[in-house]
C-alpha cells in the first residue's frame, strides 16, 4: 500500500489529539544518509508528534520542520526548543575528509548538540557511533555484550572521533543533570549509499585475508539501524545499544557467497604495506582499518532484543545488497580507482603498482638518510 499524500498525512497528524501522540523529535544531519531515512520514517509514524529537521541544507521530507544551520552553531539551542528528544546524526566519517577537520566537526558538533539540548530542556539525546568502538581483537568474545569494555584505539578511520563521542555521552548526564543519553552502535553498516573502508573491502578484486587472522562478519542494514533508533527515541530501550543482524559469517562463507577469492598475506607484509601506502597518501585507509577485517567485533544486540526489537535483514541478505551496490567499482588497498585506471592497469596490476610505489618511496627515503 502506498504512503498517504504528504499534505493529507500532515493534516491527519494535526487533527489528531496531541495528548495521544508521542514526542517531538529533532534530528541533526537530516538531509542525507541515515538522517534523511530516519526523518522520513519518524515523520510517517503515528507514534511521533512532530519532526524538527536540522542540517546545512534542506532535505526532501516535506512534513518535517526544517532549520538550516551548522550543528556547531550555538544558535541550535533555540531551534531545539519544544523538542522532547534529539537524535544527533550529523557526523562526517568520509574516508577522503581531512582527519583534523573531520575530528573538529564531529567532536565539536556533538559537544554543541549535548549542551544545546540541555539548555533547551530536552530530556533525551540519542547518539550513533559504531560497534567498532569495542575494538577488533583476537580475544574478543563471540558475540560481545553491550557492556563489554571499549578497547578500540584511534588507529582506524574515524574511530578516535567515535571514542570521544562515547566519552562525551558518558559525561553529559553528570554535566547536565536530567539529560539522558542513549548510544546506538551499529555493526558494518550497509545501504543508502554508505561508503566506508569496510564496504570498500568488497570492491577489491580479491578479498585480502591476513594469515593467522580470524575474521567474523556481521552487518547492519540502514533500515534496521533506523528502526533501532526509533526504539531509542520512543524509550523502548536505552543505555548503550548494539545493533546488527543476528549471528555472523565466517570468512569462508563470505568468499562462497560473494564469489570473490582471497589473497592471503603474512601479517607483517599486509600491515606494513597498508601503513606505508597511507603514510605516502596513496590510500585513504590507515593500517588500523585492517584489524576490523582480521578479528571479530560481533555484537549480541541483547538489549534491543530484550525490548522486542528484531532485525528484518539477515547477514546473507545484507551482503547480497552490498555486492549489488558496489558492482562496477574498483578499489585497491582502500583507494577507489576510476574506470579508466582499472581498465588500463587491471586490478592485479594496480595492486602491484601501489605496493611498488610504496617500495620506491621507502628506498628513496633510505637513500636520503645515507647522504
NORPE-V657415 format. One record per residue. N is the residue number from 0. RES is the residue in three letters. PHI is phi as a letter, one per 20 degrees, with the letter a starting at -180 (999 if undefined). D_FIRST is the distance of its C-alpha to the first C-alpha in Angstrom with 1 decimal. Layout:
# NORPE-V657415
N_RES_PHI_D_FIRST, N_RES_PHI_D_FIRST
This chain:
# NORPE-V657415
0_UNK_999_0.0, 1_UNK_f_3.8, 2_UNK_f_6.7, 3_UNK_f_9.1, 4_UNK_g_12.2, 5_UNK_g_14.7, 6_UNK_f_17.3, 7_UNK_f_15.3, 8_UNK_f_14.4, 9_UNK_f_18.1, 10_UNK_f_19.4, 11_UNK_f_17.5, 12_UNK_f_18.9, 13_UNK_f_22.3, 14_UNK_e_22.4, 15_UNK_f_21.8, 16_UNK_g_25.2, 17_UNK_g_26.2, 18_UNK_f_28.1, 19_UNK_e_25.0, 20_UNK_e_23.3, 21_UNK_e_24.1, 22_UNK_f_26.0, 23_UNK_e_26.4, 24_UNK_d_25.9, 25_UNK_d_27.8, 26_UNK_c_26.9, 27_UNK_e_29.5, 28_UNK_m_28.8, 29_UNK_e_25.4, 30_UNK_e_25.3, 31_UNK_b_25.0, 32_UNK_l_24.5, 33_UNK_g_23.5, 34_UNK_g_24.1, 35_UNK_f_21.5, 36_UNK_f_18.8, 37_UNK_f_19.9, 38_UNK_g_20.1, 39_UNK_f_16.4, 40_UNK_f_15.5, 41_UNK_f_17.9, 42_UNK_f_17.2, 43_UNK_e_13.7, 44_UNK_e_15.2, 45_UNK_f_16.2, 46_UNK_e_19.4, 47_UNK_d_20.6, 48_UNK_f_22.6, 49_UNK_b_23.0, 50_UNK_d_23.2, 51_UNK_d_26.4, 52_UNK_d_26.2, 53_UNK_c_29.6, 54_UNK_a_30.5, 55_UNK_e_33.1, 56_UNK_b_30.6, 57_UNK_f_27.6, 58_UNK_e_24.2, 59_UNK_e_21.0, 60_UNK_f_19.3, 61_UNK_f_20.0, 62_UNK_e_19.4, 63_UNK_e_22.1, 64_UNK_e_25.8, 65_UNK_e_27.6, 66_UNK_c_31.2, 67_UNK_d_32.8, 68_UNK_a_35.6, 69_UNK_e_37.0, 70_UNK_f_36.4, 71_UNK_e_40.1, 72_UNK_f_40.9, 73_UNK_g_42.2, 74_UNK_f_40.7, 75_UNK_f_37.4, 76_UNK_g_38.7, 77_UNK_f_38.4, 78_UNK_f_34.8, 79_UNK_e_33.9, 80_UNK_f_35.3, 81_UNK_n_33.0, 82_UNK_e_30.8, 83_UNK_e_30.8, 84_UNK_c_29.8, 85_UNK_d_30.2, 86_UNK_d_28.5, 87_UNK_e_30.9, 88_UNK_c_29.4, 89_UNK_e_31.8, 90_UNK_c_33.7, 91_UNK_d_35.3, 92_UNK_d_35.5, 93_UNK_f_35.9, 94_UNK_f_38.5, 95_UNK_e_40.2, 96_UNK_f_40.8, 97_UNK_g_44.3, 98_UNK_g_44.6, 99_UNK_f_46.6, 100_UNK_f_44.2, 101_UNK_f_41.3, 102_UNK_f_43.0, 103_UNK_g_44.1, 104_UNK_f_40.5, 105_UNK_f_38.9, 106_UNK_f_41.6, 107_UNK_f_42.5, 108_UNK_f_38.8, 109_UNK_f_38.3, 110_UNK_g_41.6, 111_UNK_f_40.7, 112_UNK_f_37.3, 113_UNK_f_38.8, 114_UNK_f_41.7, 115_UNK_f_39.6, 116_UNK_f_37.2, 117_UNK_f_40.3, 118_UNK_f_41.8, 119_UNK_e_38.7, 120_UNK_m_38.8, 121_UNK_f_35.6, 122_UNK_e_35.7, 123_UNK_b_33.4, 124_UNK_c_33.0, 125_UNK_d_30.8, 126_UNK_d_32.3, 127_UNK_c_31.0, 128_UNK_d_33.7, 129_UNK_a_33.6, 130_UNK_f_34.9, 131_UNK_f_37.5, 132_UNK_f_39.5, 133_UNK_f_40.6, 134_UNK_n_42.4, 135_UNK_d_42.5, 136_UNK_c_45.7, 137_UNK_f_47.2, 138_UNK_e_47.8, 139_UNK_f_44.3, 140_UNK_f_43.0, 141_UNK_d_40.0, 142_UNK_e_37.8, 143_UNK_e_38.8, 144_UNK_e_38.2, 145_UNK_g_37.0, 146_UNK_e_40.5, 147_UNK_f_42.1, 148_UNK_f_44.5, 149_UNK_e_43.3, 150_UNK_d_45.7, 151_UNK_f_44.3, 152_UNK_d_46.6, 153_UNK_e_46.0, 154_UNK_e_46.7, 155_UNK_d_43.1, 156_UNK_g_41.0, 157_UNK_m_39.9, 158_UNK_f_40.7, 159_UNK_g_43.6, 160_UNK_f_41.3, 161_UNK_f_38.9, 162_UNK_f_41.9, 163_UNK_f_43.1, 164_UNK_f_39.8, 165_UNK_f_40.0, 166_UNK_f_43.5, 167_UNK_f_42.4, 168_UNK_f_39.7, 169_UNK_f_42.5, 170_UNK_f_44.9, 171_UNK_g_42.6, 172_UNK_f_42.7, 173_UNK_f_46.4, 174_UNK_f_46.7, 175_UNK_c_44.3, 176_UNK_g_44.6, 177_UNK_n_41.5, 178_UNK_e_39.2, 179_UNK_d_37.0, 180_UNK_d_35.9, 181_UNK_d_33.3, 182_UNK_d_33.4, 183_UNK_d_30.6, 184_UNK_c_31.9, 185_UNK_f_29.6, 186_UNK_f_30.9, 187_UNK_g_30.8, 188_UNK_e_27.8, 189_UNK_c_25.7, 190_UNK_o_22.8, 191_UNK_m_22.1, 192_UNK_m_25.4, 193_UNK_g_27.6, 194_UNK_c_31.2, 195_UNK_c_33.8, 196_UNK_g_37.0, 197_UNK_f_35.1, 198_UNK_f_32.4, 199_UNK_f_35.2, 200_UNK_g_37.0, 201_UNK_e_34.7, 202_UNK_e_35.5, 203_UNK_e_39.1, 204_UNK_f_40.7, 205_UNK_c_42.0, 206_UNK_e_40.8, 207_UNK_f_43.7, 208_UNK_c_44.9, 209_UNK_e_47.8, 210_UNK_g_50.3, 211_UNK_n_50.5, 212_UNK_e_47.2, 213_UNK_c_44.5, 214_UNK_f_41.0, 215_UNK_b_38.0, 216_UNK_d_34.6, 217_UNK_c_31.7, 218_UNK_d_28.6, 219_UNK_b_25.9, 220_UNK_f_22.6, 221_UNK_g_21.7, 222_UNK_f_18.4, 223_UNK_f_20.6, 224_UNK_f_23.0, 225_UNK_f_20.6, 226_UNK_f_19.6, 227_UNK_f_23.3, 228_UNK_f_24.1, 229_UNK_f_21.7, 230_UNK_g_23.7, 231_UNK_f_26.9, 232_UNK_g_25.8, 233_UNK_e_25.0, 234_UNK_l_28.4, 235_UNK_f_27.0, 236_UNK_b_29.3, 237_UNK_b_32.2, 238_UNK_n_35.2, 239_UNK_e_35.0, 240_UNK_c_31.7, 241_UNK_e_31.5, 242_UNK_c_28.2, 243_UNK_a_27.6, 244_UNK_f_26.6, 245_UNK_f_28.5, 246_UNK_m_31.8, 247_UNK_b_33.2, 248_UNK_d_34.3, 249_UNK_f_37.9, 250_UNK_g_39.2, 251_UNK_f_39.9, 252_UNK_f_36.3, 253_UNK_g_35.1, 254_UNK_f_37.6, 255_UNK_f_36.6, 256_UNK_f_32.8, 257_UNK_e_33.3, 258_UNK_m_36.2, 259_UNK_e_38.1, 260_UNK_f_41.7, 261_UNK_e_43.5, 262_UNK_c_46.4, 263_UNK_e_48.5, 264_UNK_c_50.9, 265_UNK_f_53.4, 266_UNK_g_52.3, 267_UNK_f_55.1, 268_UNK_f_54.3, 269_UNK_f_50.6, 270_UNK_f_50.9, 271_UNK_f_53.9, 272_UNK_f_52.4, 273_UNK_f_49.2, 274_UNK_f_51.3, 275_UNK_f_53.5, 276_UNK_f_50.7, 277_UNK_f_49.0, 278_UNK_f_52.4, 279_UNK_e_53.3, 280_UNK_n_49.9, 281_UNK_e_48.7, 282_UNK_b_45.6, 283_UNK_f_43.4, 284_UNK_e_43.1, 285_UNK_f_46.0, 286_UNK_f_47.4, 287_UNK_f_45.8, 288_UNK_f_42.3, 289_UNK_f_43.8, 290_UNK_g_44.2, 291_UNK_f_40.4, 292_UNK_d_40.5, 293_UNK_d_43.6, 294_UNK_c_43.1, 295_UNK_f_40.4, 296_UNK_b_38.5, 297_UNK_f_35.8, 298_UNK_d_34.5, 299_UNK_e_33.6, 300_UNK_m_31.0, 301_UNK_f_32.5, 302_UNK_f_31.9, 303_UNK_f_28.2, 304_UNK_f_28.2, 305_UNK_f_30.4, 306_UNK_e_28.0, 307_UNK_o_25.2, 308_UNK_f_23.5, 309_UNK_c_22.7, 310_UNK_f_21.9, 311_UNK_e_18.8, 312_UNK_d_20.9, 313_UNK_e_24.2, 314_UNK_g_27.2, 315_UNK_f_27.0, 316_UNK_f_23.4, 317_UNK_f_24.2, 318_UNK_g_27.5, 319_UNK_f_25.8, 320_UNK_f_23.5, 321_UNK_g_26.7, 322_UNK_f_28.6, 323_UNK_f_26.1, 324_UNK_f_26.2, 325_UNK_e_30.0, 326_UNK_g_30.7, 327_UNK_n_33.3, 328_UNK_e_34.6, 329_UNK_c_38.2, 330_UNK_c_39.5, 331_UNK_c_42.9, 332_UNK_l_44.1, 333_UNK_n_41.1, 334_UNK_e_42.0, 335_UNK_e_39.4, 336_UNK_e_41.2, 337_UNK_f_40.5, 338_UNK_g_40.0, 339_UNK_f_43.6, 340_UNK_f_45.0, 341_UNK_f_43.2, 342_UNK_f_44.4, 343_UNK_f_47.9, 344_UNK_e_48.6, 345_UNK_m_46.3, 346_UNK_f_44.6, 347_UNK_f_47.7, 348_UNK_f_50.0, 349_UNK_f_48.0, 350_UNK_f_48.5, 351_UNK_f_52.2, 352_UNK_f_52.4, 353_UNK_f_50.9, 354_UNK_f_53.1, 355_UNK_f_56.0, 356_UNK_f_55.5, 357_UNK_f_55.5, 358_UNK_f_58.7, 359_UNK_f_60.4, 360_UNK_f_59.7, 361_UNK_f_61.0, 362_UNK_f_64.2, 363_UNK_f_64.7, 364_UNK_f_64.5, 365_UNK_f_67.0, 366_UNK_f_69.3, 367_UNK_f_69.2, 368_UNK_f_70.1, 369_UNK_f_73.1, 370_UNK_f_74.4
